[in-house]
């Protein structure tokens, strides 16, 4: 299977490199014609970019300076600043076939940097590593245990911030160990997996479990990140396989656009496998059976009861999020005991909720400042991050 995946990726890269070469040849021909000479340069630039894009993508270092303070087989705990004494903040990134650097994506697009600038305490990230063959049996329970190892190392309670898959993990953890969580923030996180009209949820409910088992088997007990990424691309195939490159061609003379495109591809196309057992448990117990909100999910030998969550709860969803519609996240308010439940809709898609510049400036900076006052000055009551009334219509957006 490893050889198959490498062959699959190499064939795509080979075709891309060949296409780039054809654009080079076209540019050479255009330079020979007076009517097309002015168009030759952007065509040549696009061809060169395609050939560069065809080169194997390697992992890149974290943008923000950090210290590795603890390491386990599947997890690295990174500390990004030296804040004031008080409850620390722990970011829990997604685990969907990519590395954890989405929380430290780039200049002015880094949740880590935003937290360091606006939160007065220590900032940590739970860096989730690629699953080796020895991690095929890594389960939901193992993921919660890994999260607990991080919290115990930092010192409880923590301000827990879970993103996407890191969100349902954080919700499970807060329900099992409420005394270890100071506040809970979830962004783009599916909680009620059957709410709304999410494409991923519909696929998971419709396809037989044997389909997902076959993919895990092809990954030798792991779910290949390349398969997950391809699934995301197929949700909007034209834009991902054609439209993105058309936009790149239209902006090939814009260095900033090209650099943003390169930076995103460097993260998005660098995939990593996840534990096969956890993946299948998520598909069966969460996506298909929706056990989390039904109170039927068992972790650490106990039923996960979301009503045990009583901490201040902050929820951030994207208006254009097709992967996790807002209804899947906002439904959580019906199942917890928190007296403070605050929601925010960001004008963004799924990934944009975590790294879009405007969302970070307008929502996350206010939230991290709010969490600082939760930790250091609880008497403060006026914030830009506001509550809003809940109604059933909001849960079906």
C-alpha positions in Angstrom: 0.0 0.0 0.0 2.8 2.4 0.8 4.2 1.8 -2.7 0.8 2.3 -4.2 0.4 5.6 -2.5 3.8 6.7 -3.5 3.1 5.7 -7.1 -0.3 7.5 -7.0 1.4 10.7 -5.8 4.3 10.4 -8.2 1.9 10.0 -11.1 0.1 13.2 -10.2 3.4 15.0 -9.7 4.7 13.6 -13.0 1.6 14.9 -14.9 1.9 18.3 -13.2 5.6 18.5 -14.2 4.8 17.6 -17.8 2.1 20.2 -17.9 4.5 22.8 -16.6 7.0 21.8 -19.3 4.3 22.2 -22.0 3.6 25.7 -20.7 7.3 26.5 -21.0 7.2 25.3 -24.6 4.1 27.4 -25.2 5.8 30.5 -23.7 8.8 30.0 -26.0 6.6 29.9 -29.1 4.7 32.9 -27.9 7.9 34.9 -27.7 8.4 34.4 -31.4 5.2 36.1 -32.3 4.9 39.9 -31.9 1.2 39.6 -31.1 1.7 37.2 -28.2 5.1 38.3 -26.8 3.5 40.2 -23.9 1.7 37.1 -22.7 4.7 34.9 -22.8 6.1 35.9 -19.4 3.1 35.0 -17.3 2.7 31.7 -19.2 6.3 30.9 -18.5 5.9 31.8 -14.8 2.9 29.6 -14.5 4.8 26.7 -16.1 7.7 27.2 -13.7 5.3 27.3 -10.7 3.6 24.0 -11.8 7.0 22.3 -12.0 7.9 23.7 -8.5 4.5 22.5 -7.3 5.2 19.0 -8.7 8.3 18.7 -6.4 7.8 16.7 -3.3 6.5 18.8 -0.4 8.4 18.6 2.8 7.4 19.5 6.3 8.3 23.1 7.4 9.3 24.4 10.8 6.9 26.1 13.1 6.6 29.9 12.4 6.6 30.9 16.0 9.5 30.2 18.3 8.6 27.5 20.8 10.0 25.0 23.3 9.2 21.2 23.3 8.4 20.7 27.0 7.1 17.1 26.8 7.1 14.3 24.3 5.1 11.0 24.0 5.0 8.5 21.1 2.1 10.3 19.3 2.2 13.8 20.9 4.6 16.7 21.4 3.6 19.4 23.9 4.9 22.8 22.7 5.1 25.9 24.8 5.1 29.2 22.9 5.6 32.0 25.5 6.4 32.7 29.1 3.2 34.4 30.4 2.0 35.5 33.8 1.3 33.0 36.5 -2.3 31.7 36.2 -4.3 29.2 34.2 -2.6 28.3 30.9 -4.2 28.0 27.5 -3.9 24.7 25.5 -4.7 24.7 21.8 -5.9 21.2 20.5 -5.5 21.2 16.6 -7.5 19.0 14.2 -6.4 15.5 13.4 -7.6 15.0 9.8 -4.6 13.9 7.8 -2.5 17.1 8.2 0.0 18.3 10.7 -0.8 20.6 13.6 0.8 23.7 12.1 -2.6 25.1 11.0 -2.6 26.8 14.4 0.7 28.6 13.5 0.1 28.9 9.8 1.8 32.1 8.8 2.3 35.8 9.5 -0.9 37.4 10.7 -2.6 34.0 10.3 -1.4 32.3 13.5 -3.7 31.5 16.4 -0.6 30.8 18.4 0.7 34.3 17.8 -2.7 35.8 18.4 -3.0 34.0 21.7 0.6 35.0 22.7 -0.3 38.7 22.0 -3.7 38.7 23.8 -3.7 36.0 26.4 -1.6 36.9 29.5 -0.9 33.3 30.6 1.2 30.5 29.1 0.2 29.2 25.6 0.7 25.5 24.7 -0.1 23.5 21.6 -0.8 19.7 21.5 1.2 18.8 18.4 -0.3 15.6 16.9 2.3 13.5 15.1 1.8 11.0 12.2 0.7 7.5 13.1 3.3 4.9 12.5 2.4 1.2 11.8 2.7 0.6 15.6 -0.1 3.1 16.2 -2.8 1.3 14.1 -4.7 0.5 17.3 -4.6 4.2 18.6 -8.2 4.8 19.6 -10.5 7.6 20.8 -9.7 6.6 24.3 -5.9 6.9 23.5 -6.5 10.4 22.1 -8.3 11.5 25.3 -5.5 10.0 27.4 -2.9 11.9 25.3 -4.9 15.1 25.9 -4.9 14.4 29.7 -1.1 13.8 29.6 -0.7 17.3 28.2 -3.1 18.9 30.8 -1.4 17.1 33.7 2.0 18.3 32.5 0.8 21.9 32.2 -1.1 21.9 35.5 -4.9 21.9 35.7 -7.2 23.5 35.1 -6.5 24.9 31.6 -8.3 27.1 29.1 -9.0 24.4 26.5 -9.4 25.4 22.9 -10.4 22.6 20.5 -10.4 23.0 16.7 -12.5 20.6 14.5 -11.6 17.1 15.5 -9.7 18.6 18.4 -13.0 20.1 19.4 -15.0 16.9 19.9 -11.9 15.5 21.7 -11.9 18.6 24.0 -15.6 18.3 24.6 -15.2 14.6 25.6 -12.3 15.5 27.9 -14.2 18.3 29.6 -17.2 16.0 30.1 -15.0 13.3 31.7 -12.8 15.7 33.7 -14.7 19.0 34.2 -12.5 19.9 37.2 -9.5 20.0 34.9 -10.9 22.6 32.5 -11.2 26.3 33.3 -13.1 27.4 30.1 -13.9 25.5 26.9 -13.7 26.9 23.4 -14.7 24.9 20.3 -14.3 26.1 16.8 -15.5 24.3 13.6 -16.1 21.3 15.8 -18.8 18.7 15.1 -20.7 17.8 18.3 -24.1 16.8 17.0 -23.0 15.0 13.9 -26.5 14.7 12.4 -27.4 18.4 12.7 -27.4 20.6 9.6 -26.6 19.5 6.1 -22.9 18.6 6.3 -21.7 16.8 3.2 -19.1 14.8 5.2 -21.8 13.6 7.7 -24.0 12.5 4.8 -21.2 10.5 3.2 -20.4 8.9 6.5 -24.0 7.9 7.2 -24.6 6.6 3.6 -21.4 4.6 2.9 -21.1 1.2 4.6 -18.5 0.8 7.3 -16.8 -1.7 5.1 -15.9 1.1 2.7 -13.9 2.9 5.5 -12.5 -0.4 6.7 -11.1 -1.1 3.3 -9.3 2.3 3.2 -7.8 1.6 6.6 -6.7 -1.8 5.4 -5.0 -0.2 2.4 -3.1 2.0 4.9 -2.0 -1.2 6.8 -4.1 -0.3 9.8 -3.9 3.5 9.4 -6.0 6.0 7.5 -3.8 7.6 4.9 -3.9 11.4 5.1 -3.9 11.5 1.3 -7.3 9.7 1.3 -8.8 12.2 3.7 -7.5 15.2 1.7 -8.9 13.7 -1.5 -12.3 13.4 0.1 -12.2 17.0 1.1 -11.3 18.0 -2.5 -14.1 15.9 -3.9 -16.6 18.0 -2.0 -15.9 20.8 -4.5 -14.0 19.0 -7.2 -14.1 21.7 -9.9 -12.7 24.4 -7.7 -10.0 22.1 -6.1 -8.8 20.4 -9.3 -9.3 23.2 -11.9 -10.5 26.5 -10.3 -7.6 26.9 -7.9 -5.1 26.6 -10.7 -7.1 29.0 -12.9 -7.0 31.6 -10.1 -3.3 31.0 -9.7 -2.8 31.7 -13.4 -4.9 34.9 -13.2 -2.7 36.1 -10.3 0.7 34.7 -11.4 2.2 38.2 -11.5 1.1 38.9 -7.9 4.0 37.8 -5.7 1.9 38.0 -2.5 -0.9 35.8 -4.0 1.7 33.3 -5.3 3.4 33.1 -1.9 0.1 32.6 -0.1 -0.8 29.8 -2.5 2.6 28.2 -2.0 2.3 28.5 1.8 -1.1 26.8 1.8 -0.1 24.0 -0.5 3.0 23.4 1.6 0.7 22.7 4.6 -2.3 21.1 2.9 -0.6 18.7 0.6 1.8 17.4 3.3 -0.4 14.7 4.7 0.1 12.3 7.5 -1.8 9.1 8.5 -3.9 8.8 11.6 -4.6 5.7 13.7 -7.0 3.3 11.9 -8.9 2.2 15.0 -9.6 5.8 16.0 -10.7 6.7 12.5 -13.2 3.8 12.3 -14.5 4.6 15.8 -15.2 8.2 14.8 -17.0 7.1 11.7 -19.1 4.4 13.4 -19.8 5.9 16.9 -19.8 9.7 16.1 -20.8 10.2 12.4 -23.1 7.2 12.0 -24.5 6.6 15.4 -24.2 10.2 16.8 -23.4 8.7 20.3 -21.8 11.9 21.7 -25.0 13.9 22.0 -27.1 10.8 22.8 -25.0 10.2 25.9 -24.1 6.7 24.6 -20.4 7.1 23.9 -18.1 5.2 26.4 -14.6 6.4 27.0 -12.3 5.5 29.9 -14.9 3.0 31.0 -17.5 5.7 31.5 -20.4 7.2 29.5 -19.6 10.7 28.2 -22.2 13.0 29.6 -22.0 16.5 28.1 -24.2 17.8 30.9 -21.1 17.5 33.2 -19.7 20.5 31.2 -20.4 23.6 33.4 -17.6 25.9 32.4 -18.0 29.0 30.3 -18.4 27.8 26.8 -17.3 29.7 23.6 -18.4 28.4 20.2 -17.1 29.7 16.9 -18.5 28.5 13.6 -18.0 29.5 9.9 -20.9 30.7 7.8 -19.4 29.0 4.8 -18.2 25.9 6.5 -19.4 22.9 4.4 -17.4 20.4 6.5 -18.8 21.3 9.9 -22.0 23.4 9.5 -22.7 25.8 12.4 -25.7 23.7 13.5 -23.4 20.8 14.3 -21.4 23.0 16.8 -24.1 25.3 18.2 -26.3 22.3 19.1 -23.9 21.7 22.0 -25.6 24.4 24.0 -28.6 22.1 24.4 -26.6 19.4 26.1 -24.3 21.2 28.6 -24.9 22.8 32.0 -22.9 25.9 31.3 -24.6 29.2 32.4 -22.3 31.1 30.0 -22.6 30.0 26.4 -21.4 32.4 23.8 -21.5 31.9 20.0 -19.8 33.6 17.2 -20.4 33.2 13.4 -17.3 34.0 11.4 -17.5 34.9 7.7 -15.3 32.0 6.7 -15.1 28.4 5.5 -13.9 25.5 7.6 -10.2 26.2 7.6 -10.7 30.0 7.6 -12.3 29.7 11.1 -8.8 28.9 12.4 -6.5 30.9 10.2 -8.3 33.6 8.2 -6.7 37.0 8.9 -9.9 38.9 9.5 -11.4 36.1 11.7 -8.3 36.1 13.9 -8.3 39.9 14.2 -12.1 40.3 14.8 -12.9 37.2 16.8 -10.0 35.3 18.2 -8.1 38.4 19.6 -11.2 39.4 21.6 -11.7 35.9 22.8 -8.1 35.4 24.0 -8.3 38.7 25.8 -11.6 37.5 27.4 -10.0 34.3 28.6 -7.2 36.4 30.2 -9.7 38.2 32.3 -11.4 34.9 33.1 -8.0 33.8 34.5 -6.7 37.0 36.0 -9.6 39.5 36.6 -13.0 37.6 36.7 -14.8 40.8 37.8 -14.6 42.3 34.2 -17.9 42.0 32.4 -17.7 44.1 29.2 -16.3 42.3 26.2 -16.5 42.4 22.4 -17.3 38.7 22.4 -21.0 38.8 23.2 -23.7 36.3 24.0 -26.8 36.1 21.8 -30.2 34.5 22.3 -30.6 30.9 21.2 -33.5 29.7 19.2 -34.4 26.5 17.3 -34.0 28.3 14.0 -30.3 28.9 14.7 -29.7 25.2 15.1 -30.8 24.4 11.6 -28.7 27.0 9.7 
